[in-house]
Amino acid sequence: MTARWAVDVVAPQRDLEITWEPISLLFKNQPDEDSPFFPINTFTHGLLRVMQSVDAEEGNEAARRLYWQYGAVLHHDRADGKVDLMEVAAGDATRFLAAAGLPASHNDAFGDESWDATIRERMQAGLDLTGDDVGTPIIAFDTPEGRRGVFGPVISRQPTGADGAEVWDAMVKLATAEGFWELKRTRTEDPQFPARP
C-alpha cells in the first residue's frame, strides 16, 4: 500500500526518484521452523532473491515491475479468492517473472543463497537509519542535514491527490524534527487496496 502511494501519488507531485531496496522478514524476524510464519517468510525471501537478480541485471524499474506482480498476486488475487497463497508459496517465481515480462532465468536466484549477503547489506543500510525495532516499510530520503529514514507510513488506504502529497510532506517534516521518534495507533481495518496493478 505504501509503495503504491509513493509511486502513484507522491512521486509525480514531488518529483521523486524511487530506488527499491530489500527487507527480508525471514532475516528480520527469524521465525522458528515450526512457526506458522516460517513457510511464507521463506517463500517471500526466495522472491526477494529473484528481485535482487532482476535489479542487478535489468535495473531498478524492472525490479519495481516485478514487485508490482508480487503484490498483485499475493494481495489482490489472494483476496479475490483467485489464488491459494500456500499453493503459490510452494512454487517459485516463474509466474511473477512472466507477468512482469522478465526472463525466466532470474528464477535461478530463488534458491541461491549467494544473494543473501547483498540482501543483508542493503537491508542493514535501511535499519541503520531507523534502528532495529521497526518492520516494513522503511522510507529513506536525503535532507540538507543528511540521509533520514523512517518506518512507515503504515496505511490501510492510499491517500490520493493533493492529500496524498501532503501526507508525504507531513512525514518528511516529522522525520526531520529533532527529538521526534514515534507516532502510532492501533489499526482497526484491513488494507483497502486500489485497483490491481
FENCOR-V252666 format. One record per helix or strand. SS is the DSSP state (H for helix, E for strand). FROM is the first residue (numbers start at 1). TO is the last residue. If there is no record, write none. Layout:
ss/from/to
SS/FROM/TO
SS/FROM/TO
This chain:
ss/from/to
H/2/14
H/25/29
H/38/58
H/60/79
H/85/89
H/94/99
H/104/111
H/113/130
E/138/143
E/146/151
E/157/157
H/161/176
E/192/192
